[in-house]
């Protein structure tokens, strides 16, 4: 299973990766991007199973990337978990409405993160 972690903070990308690694799955692989432009390039050149995406990034933010991806057949079912500091209820509603599969507010609570991640992985395994 291949994850794309998208966040403009290298430290935050490492934190997200470390939490995913707590699942102790040897078959997990990771790609990283610092913004929506780099993330889209990686999506085009590699098969990604789940994207963990920040909202606030330079160039193309996370929500704009979600909007773009959900208009494309190839990515309309890609599981996307927004991992962001945008905690207002209207942000969560907007992100879900645009096609985010789940939403995690920073700072990351490991148990909530893992619960939501496992839910998305189960959905993939059902298909």
N, C-alpha and C positions, 0 to 999 in steps of 0.2 A: 504494500500500500504506500502510495506516494503523497506526501503532504507539501503544499505550497504555503509558506509562512510569509505574509506580506505586512511589513511594518517599517517605517522610516528609521526606527531605532534598532540598531544592531543588538543592543542589550535586551530589548523587548523580544526580538526574534529568538534570542537564545533562551530566554525565560519560557516562552511558549514551547519551544522545542524540548526543553528539559521536562516540562509538565507532560507533554505527549509521551516522552520516553519512560515516564513512570508506569506506563502500561506494559512495559517490558516485552514488547513485540520485536523480534529480531528482523522481521520482514519490513519494518517501517523505513522509508527513505524520506529525505527532506530536500526541498529546494527553497531558496529564500529570495525575496525581492524587497527593494527599499521603497517602491512606489507602484502605482497602478500601471504605469507604462512598462516597467520591467516585468511585472507580474503577467501582463498580457503576452509579452514576448515569450516568457517561459511556458505559459499555457499553450501557445501555438506550437512550440517545438518539443514539448514533452507531454506525456499522459499523466495528468494529475488526478488523484482520487478525491481529495478533500482540500479546500482552501481555508486557511485561518487568516482573517483579513482585518487590518486596522481601518478605521474610518478616516482619521486625519493624517494625510500625507501630502507632500508636495506633488506638483504636476497633475496627476490624476488621483483623486481621493478614492477611498474604498467604496463609498456609495455610488459614485459615478462608474466605477469599474463594474459593480454588480448590475447596474442598469444596462450597461453595454453587453455584458455577458448574457443576461437573461433574454436579450433580443436575438441571440444566436442559437440555432438548434444544437450545435455541438456542446454548448455550455449551459443550456437551460435547466439541466438536472444536476449539474455539478454541486455537491454539498458545500455550502459556504457558511462558515461561522464567523460572525463579526466579533472581533476582540478589540474593544475600544474603551476609552475613558468617557465617551458620550453616554451619560447615564440617564438623561431625561426620558420620561415615558414617551414623549412624542418622537424622539430619535429612534427608540426601539420600534415603535409602530411604523415609522417611515421605512426603516431598514427591512422589516418583515414584509411590508407592502411591496417593496421593490424586489424581493426575492431572496433575502437572506434566510437561511434555514434555521439558524439559532443565533443567540446574542449573548455575549459574555462581557461584563463590565470590569475594567481594570480598577484597582489591582486584582489580579486573578486569584480566585479562590480555587485551589487545586481540585477539591472534591466536586464542586459544581462544574468546573471545566471538564473533568474526566467523565462525569455523568453525561454531559451534553455531547461530548465527543463520541463516547460509546454508543449513544443513541444514533448518531449519524453513521457510524460504522455498521451497526446492525441493519440500518436501512439499505446500505450498499450490499450487504451480504444476502439480503432477501431478494434483491433484483436479479 
